[in-house]
Amino acid sequence: MDLGSNSFHLLVARMDGGTLQVMDRHKEMVRLGEGLTSDKHLREDVAERALACLERMGQRLQDMPAERVRAVGTNTLRQIRPEAHFVERAERALGHPIEVIAGREEARLIYLGVSHGLAIGDEKRLVIDIGGGSTEVIVGEGFQPILRESLHLGCVSMATRFFANDKITPKQMDKAELYGALEVRPVRELFRQSGWATATGSSGTIKSIAAVVMAQGWSEDGITAQSLERLRTAMLDVGKTSALPFKGLSERRRPVFAGGVAVLRALFSSLAIEHMRVSDQALREGLIYEMVGRLEHEDVRERTVATFSRRFDVDPAHAARVKETALHLLAQLRASWQLSHPDYAPMLGWAAELHEIGLAVSHSHYQKHGAYLIGNADLSGFTRQEQAVLSALILGHRRSLPIDAFLQLPSSVRCCARRLCVILRLAVLLRRGRGRGPDGIPAPALGTDGDTLRLRFPAGWLQQHPLTRLELEEEASRLLAGGFGLDFG
């Protein structure tokens, strides 16, 4: 599911021999973006409209396994303040978790969907997707994106800002196009000089524009710069958004059409586009291909973690030992601490692999540096929620347990994230010796009594390792302040 600023899309598909076979589609124009207030809350009438849509879509998904459903929110959901609690209401209406993804992650998934629908070639491709609140611009080669950018431009936001009075005047259109050009300007030369050979558009806005210019006979295939100019002139002749008479333009699309045309004209002009073909595949198809890759153990998040580890010169051998210990401890607590969700083991493993990246900044408070890097970086494949959890785990792997960091996480993952953090802390502590061999650390037995951990070593081992015993005593004090008990012996 693609929960955009203009419309919500549901796509049900299966993979048949590497080909995407669509089983069901459903789309509703919700216009979530027009309900966003200046203080980043959502007007209640728009919220109710969106929730009703999600309830209808949830009926289609009620019998599907949770691991085979992904629902992602884009620009408007990125902007709504957490204290508005709209995402929680939306999840209850849908019956499945909703992941809010960053703009550049949205761009990656769009390119993934579009590239699978194009003929395989060696040329670089420019892909543009105009949503309700943001526009994603990507240059890629094959199935791999090379440049990704998310611009604060969309058909809903532009229509609200420049065409809210139902008029289309030369002055309004000039202002809208200039505003669009200003948004593109910081990345204009980067994309112009990237060497792309073909341009493809993938959004409902672009498909509507293409349908109009071809129905009017202004273009035979896709969208040309000349056809866009003729469309602009025709819109100015009509002068009112509500009266646009074009074939191929639906009643639901009409209120935001002028905003979408202004965005596309700004992009054509700024990036020197002469011709754009149109793709039927976009973000939701990208989500399907991403899910299939994860089910077949081709998870882009693994590559992202490996790249960050190399970039920040993490000690791979030590990280691997901490990860091994953490997963061993998790296996013993999976049932008693309700950590059986398939995402928890990978998340704990990635936190173990990245827990020392902050050392690249400074040893002092390196857990804070690492948490900042992870929380604010563009991590391909990770949702914002996943990044927030990963950042909290890294922040909490040493020193005091950061209660506030976990309270800021969604309530659905808060408890489990804290428990994963405790496991990571113990793994880091047990592997603190950093030896190349087994470090002399046995595989301890670990059990729980509620939020109290019972850690048991072979008889006499702690007496022979007084430094580890002292560290465990200090850790017990820190965990107690965070609401956990630690009994060891």
C-alpha positions in Angstrom: 0.0 0.0 0.0 1.2 3.5 -1.0 -0.4 6.1 1.3 0.4 9.3 -0.6 -0.5 12.9 -0.1 -3.1 12.8 -2.9 -4.3 9.2 -3.2 -4.1 5.9 -1.4 -3.2 2.9 -3.6 -3.6 -0.8 -2.8 -1.8 -3.4 -5.0 -2.1 -7.1 -4.5 0.3 -9.1 -6.7 2.3 -12.3 -6.9 5.6 -13.2 -8.6 5.3 -15.8 -11.3 8.6 -16.8 -12.8 10.1 -13.4 -12.0 7.2 -11.5 -13.6 4.8 -9.4 -11.5 1.3 -10.7 -11.8 -1.3 -8.2 -10.5 -4.2 -9.8 -8.7 -6.0 -6.8 -7.5 -5.8 -3.0 -7.5 -7.7 -0.3 -5.6 -7.2 3.5 -5.6 -9.0 6.3 -3.8 -8.3 10.0 -4.0 -8.0 11.0 -0.3 -6.0 14.3 -0.7 -4.4 13.9 2.7 -2.1 16.8 1.9 -4.8 19.4 1.8 -5.7 18.6 5.4 -2.2 19.4 6.8 -2.4 22.4 9.0 0.3 25.0 9.7 1.2 23.4 13.0 1.6 20.0 11.2 -1.6 18.4 12.5 -4.4 16.9 10.3 -7.8 18.4 9.9 -10.3 16.0 11.4 -12.6 15.9 8.3 -9.6 14.8 6.2 -8.4 12.4 8.9 -11.9 10.7 8.9 -11.9 10.5 5.1 -8.5 8.8 5.2 -9.4 6.4 8.0 -12.6 5.4 6.2 -10.5 4.6 3.1 -8.1 2.5 5.2 -10.9 0.5 6.8 -12.2 -0.4 3.3 -8.7 -1.4 2.1 -8.1 -3.3 5.4 -11.1 -5.6 4.5 -9.1 -6.7 1.4 -6.1 -7.5 3.5 -7.6 -9.1 6.6 -6.8 -12.7 5.5 -3.2 -11.9 4.3 -0.2 -12.9 6.5 1.3 -9.8 8.1 4.8 -10.5 6.7 3.4 -10.3 3.2 1.9 -6.8 3.6 3.7 -3.5 3.5 2.0 -0.2 3.9 4.1 2.9 3.5 3.4 6.6 4.1 5.1 9.4 2.2 5.3 13.2 2.3 2.2 14.2 4.4 2.7 11.4 6.9 6.3 12.4 7.2 5.2 15.9 8.2 2.4 15.1 10.7 3.5 15.5 14.2 3.8 12.3 16.3 1.6 13.8 19.1 -1.3 14.0 16.6 -1.4 10.2 16.8 -2.8 9.9 13.3 -0.5 7.0 12.3 -1.7 4.9 15.3 -5.3 5.6 14.3 -4.5 4.7 10.7 -2.9 1.4 11.7 -5.9 0.4 13.7 -8.2 1.2 10.8 -6.0 -0.8 8.3 -5.2 -3.6 10.6 -1.5 -3.6 9.6 1.6 -1.5 10.6 2.3 1.6 8.6 5.9 2.6 7.8 6.7 6.2 7.2 9.6 6.4 4.7 12.0 9.2 4.0 12.0 11.0 0.7 15.2 9.5 -0.7 14.0 6.0 0.4 10.8 6.7 -1.5 12.9 7.7 -4.5 14.8 4.4 -4.3 11.6 2.3 -4.2 10.1 4.3 -7.1 13.1 3.6 -9.2 13.0 -0.1 -8.2 9.4 -0.3 -9.5 9.9 1.7 -12.6 13.2 0.0 -13.7 11.5 -3.5 -13.5 8.9 -2.3 -16.0 11.5 -0.9 -18.5 13.4 -2.8 -21.2 16.8 -3.8 -20.0 19.5 -1.5 -21.4 22.9 0.0 -20.5 21.8 3.7 -20.7 21.3 5.9 -17.7 17.7 6.8 -17.0 16.0 9.8 -15.4 12.9 8.9 -13.5 10.5 11.5 -12.1 7.5 10.9 -9.8 5.2 13.8 -8.9 3.2 13.0 -5.8 0.8 15.1 -3.8 3.4 16.7 -1.5 6.8 15.7 -2.9 8.5 15.0 -6.2 11.2 12.3 -6.5 13.9 12.6 -9.1 16.2 9.7 -9.7 19.0 8.8 -12.2 19.8 5.1 -12.3 21.4 2.4 -14.5 19.8 -1.0 -14.8 18.1 -1.7 -11.4 20.5 0.5 -9.4 19.8 4.1 -8.6 22.8 6.4 -8.8 21.3 9.8 -7.8 18.2 10.3 -5.7 16.5 13.5 -4.5 13.1 14.3 -3.0 11.9 17.8 -3.7 9.3 19.7 -1.7 7.0 20.0 -4.6 3.7 18.2 -5.3 0.5 18.6 -7.2 -1.6 19.1 -4.0 0.8 21.5 -2.3 1.3 23.5 -5.5 -2.5 23.6 -6.2 -3.2 24.7 -2.7 -0.5 27.4 -2.8 -1.0 28.9 -6.3 -4.5 27.8 -7.6 -6.7 27.7 -4.6 -9.0 30.4 -5.9 -10.1 28.2 -8.9 -8.4 30.5 -11.3 -5.5 29.8 -13.7 -3.9 33.1 -14.8 -0.6 33.8 -16.5 0.7 35.4 -13.3 -0.2 32.4 -11.1 1.3 29.9 -13.5 4.5 32.0 -13.8 4.8 32.1 -10.0 4.2 28.4 -9.7 6.7 27.5 -12.3 9.3 29.8 -10.9 8.8 28.4 -7.4 9.3 24.9 -8.9 12.4 26.0 -10.6 13.8 27.4 -7.4 13.2 24.0 -5.6 15.0 22.2 -8.4 17.9 24.7 -8.6 20.2 23.2 -5.9 20.4 19.8 -7.7 19.8 21.0 -11.3 23.4 20.8 -12.5 24.0 17.5 -10.7 21.2 15.9 -12.6 21.9 17.7 -15.8 25.5 16.5 -15.8 24.7 12.9 -14.8 24.5 11.7 -18.4 21.0 10.3 -18.4 19.7 9.3 -21.9 16.0 8.7 -21.4 13.3 10.2 -19.1 10.4 8.3 -17.6 7.5 9.6 -15.5 5.7 7.3 -13.1 3.0 9.1 -11.1 -0.7 9.6 -11.5 -0.1 13.2 -12.2 2.3 12.5 -15.1 0.0 9.7 -16.4 -2.9 12.2 -16.4 -0.8 14.8 -18.3 0.2 12.2 -20.8 -3.4 11.1 -21.3 -4.5 14.7 -21.9 -1.7 15.7 -24.4 -2.2 12.5 -26.4 -6.0 12.7 -26.4 -5.7 16.3 -27.7 -3.3 15.1 -30.4 -0.4 17.2 -29.1 1.9 14.2 -28.7 1.9 10.8 -30.2 3.9 9.1 -27.4 4.3 10.3 -23.9 4.9 13.9 -23.1 7.0 16.4 -25.2 8.2 19.8 -24.2 6.1 21.2 -27.0 2.9 19.4 -25.9 3.4 20.8 -22.3 3.6 24.3 -23.8 0.4 23.8 -25.7 -1.3 22.4 -22.6 -0.3 25.4 -20.6 -1.7 27.7 -23.2 -5.0 25.8 -23.3 -5.3 25.9 -19.5 -4.8 29.6 -19.5 -7.5 30.0 -22.2 -9.9 28.1 -19.9 -8.9 30.1 -16.9 -10.5 28.0 -14.2 -9.4 24.7 -12.7 -13.0 23.5 -12.2 -13.8 24.0 -15.9 -10.8 22.2 -17.5 -12.5 20.3 -20.4 -9.7 17.9 -21.5 -10.3 14.3 -22.5 -8.3 12.0 -20.3 -8.6 14.2 -17.2 -10.8 12.7 -14.5 -13.1 14.7 -12.3 -11.1 13.7 -9.2 -7.8 14.8 -10.7 -9.0 18.2 -12.0 -8.5 20.2 -8.7 -4.8 19.5 -8.6 -4.1 19.3 -12.3 -2.7 22.8 -12.7 -0.3 22.3 -9.8 1.0 19.1 -11.4 1.5 20.8 -14.7 3.4 23.6 -13.1 5.7 21.1 -11.4 6.4 19.1 -14.6 7.0 22.2 -16.6 9.6 23.4 -14.0 11.3 20.0 -14.2 11.3 19.9 -18.0 12.8 23.4 -18.2 15.4 22.9 -15.4 16.6 19.5 -16.5 16.4 20.1 -20.3 13.9 17.3 -20.9 12.6 17.1 -24.4 10.6 13.9 -24.2 9.2 11.8 -21.3 7.7 8.3 -21.6 5.3 7.1 -19.0 5.6 4.0 -16.7 2.7 2.2 -15.2 4.9 1.0 -12.4 6.0 3.1 -9.4 6.3 3.0 -5.6 3.8 0.3 -4.9 5.4 -2.1 -7.5 8.8 -1.2 -6.0 7.5 -2.3 -2.6 6.4 -5.6 -4.1 9.8 -6.2 -5.6 11.5 -5.2 -2.3 9.3 -7.7 -0.4 10.1 -10.5 -2.8 13.8 -9.7 -2.4 13.6 -9.9 1.4 11.7 -13.2 1.2 14.5 -14.5 -1.0 17.2 -13.1 1.4 18.2 -10.3 -0.9 17.7 -7.5 1.6 19.1 -4.1 0.6 19.4 -3.3 4.3 22.2 -5.8 4.6 24.2 -3.9 1.9 23.4 -0.6 3.6 24.8 -1.8 7.0 27.9 -3.3 5.3 28.5 0.0 3.5 28.2 2.1 6.7 30.5 -0.3 8.5 33.2 0.2 5.9 32.6 4.0 5.7 33.2 4.5 9.4 36.0 1.9 9.7 34.2 -0.4 12.1 36.3 -3.3 13.4 34.5 -6.1 11.5 35.8 -9.0 13.6 34.8 -7.5 16.9 31.4 -6.4 15.5 30.8 -10.0 14.3 31.6 -11.4 17.8 29.2 -9.0 19.5 26.6 -9.9 17.0 27.1 -13.6 17.5 26.8 -13.2 21.3 23.7 -10.9 21.0 21.9 -13.4 18.8 22.8 -16.2 21.2 21.3 -14.3 24.1 18.2 -13.4 22.0 17.6 -17.1 21.2 17.3 -17.8 24.9 14.8 -14.9 25.5 12.8 -15.1 22.3 9.8 -16.8 24.0 9.8 -15.3 27.5 10.4 -11.7 26.3 8.0 -12.0 23.3 10.8 -11.3 20.8 9.8 -13.8 18.1 8.9 -11.2 15.4 11.1 -11.9 12.3 12.4 -8.3 12.3 13.9 -8.4 15.8 16.9 -10.6 15.2 18.0 -8.7 12.1 17.6 -5.4 13.9 19.6 -6.6 16.9 22.3 -7.9 14.5 22.5 -4.6 12.6 22.8 -2.7 15.9 25.7 -5.0 16.9 27.4 -4.4 13.6 27.1 -0.6 13.8 27.3 0.0 17.6 30.9 1.5 17.3 30.5 3.7 14.2 30.5 6.8 16.5 34.2 6.1 17.2 34.9 7.7 13.9 33.9 11.0 15.5 35.2 10.7 19.0 35.7 8.0 21.7 34.0 10.3 24.2 30.3 9.6 24.2 30.7 7.6 21.0 27.3 6.0 21.5 25.7 9.4 21.1 27.7 10.2 17.9 26.7 6.8 16.4 23.0 7.3 17.3 23.0 10.7 15.6 24.7 9.3 12.5 22.2 6.5 12.1 19.2 8.6 13.0 19.9 11.2 10.4 21.6 9.4 7.6 19.9 8.2 4.4 19.8 4.4 5.0 18.6 2.6 1.9 15.9 0.0 2.7 15.2 1.3 6.2 12.0 3.1 7.2 12.0 6.0 9.5 10.7 3.9 12.3 13.4 1.3 11.8 16.1 4.0 11.8 14.7 5.4 15.0 14.8 1.9 16.6 18.3 1.3 15.4 19.5 4.7 16.6 18.0 4.1 20.1 19.7 0.7 20.3 23.1 2.2 19.5 22.5 5.1 21.9 21.6 2.7 24.7 24.3 0.1 24.2 26.5 1.6 27.0 26.4 3.9 30.0 22.9 4.9 31.2 19.9 3.4 29.6 18.3 6.3 27.6 14.7 6.1 28.7 13.6 9.2 26.8 14.9 7.8 23.4 12.6 4.7 23.8 9.6 6.8 24.9 9.8 8.6 21.6 9.4 5.4 19.6 6.0 4.2 18.5 4.2 2.4 21.4 3.9 -0.8 19.3 7.7 -1.3 19.4 8.7 0.6 22.5 8.8 -2.4 24.9 10.6 -4.8 22.6 13.1 -2.2 21.6 14.1 -1.6 25.2 14.5 -5.4 25.7 16.6 -5.7 22.6 18.8 -2.9 23.9 19.4 -4.8 27.2 20.5 -7.8 25.2 22.8 -5.7 23.1 24.3 -4.1 26.3 25.1 -7.6 27.7 26.6 -8.8 24.4 28.9 -5.7 24.3 29.9 -6.1 27.9 30.7 -9.8 27.5 32.8 -9.1 24.4 34.6 -6.1 25.8 37.9 -7.9 25.9 38.0 -7.7 22.1 40.2 -10.9 21.8 40.6 -12.6 18.5 39.8 -16.0 20.0 36.8 -16.9 22.2 37.8 -14.2 24.7 37.6 -16.8 27.4 33.9 -15.9 27.6 31.6 -19.0 27.8 28.1 -19.0 26.4 26.2 -18.1 29.5 22.7 -19.3 30.2 20.1 -16.5 30.3 16.6 -16.6 31.6 14.0 -14.1 32.8 11.5 -13.4 35.6 9.5 -10.6 34.1 12.0 -7.8 33.5 14.6 -9.4 35.7 17.4 -11.3 33.9 19.1 -14.3 35.3 22.6 -14.7 33.9 24.5 -17.9 34.8 28.1 -18.8 34.1 29.9 -22.1 34.7 30.8 -22.7 38.3 33.8 -20.7 39.4 34.2 -18.7 36.2 33.3 -15.3 37.6 35.7 -15.8 40.5 38.4 -16.3 37.9 37.4 -13.2 36.0 36.9 -10.4 38.6 36.9 -7.6 36.0 33.9 -9.1 34.3 32.2 -9.5 37.6 32.8 -5.9 38.5 31.4 -4.8 35.1 28.3 -6.9 35.7 27.8 -5.3 39.1 27.9 -1.8 37.5 25.6 -2.9 34.7 23.1 -4.2 37.2 23.0 -0.7 38.8 22.5 1.0 35.4 19.7 -1.5 34.4 17.9 -1.1 37.7 17.6 2.7 37.0 16.1 1.8 33.6 13.5 -0.6 35.1 15.4 -3.9 34.6 16.9 -6.3 37.1 20.1 -8.3 36.6 20.9 -11.4 38.7 24.2 -13.1 37.8 26.3 -15.8 39.2 
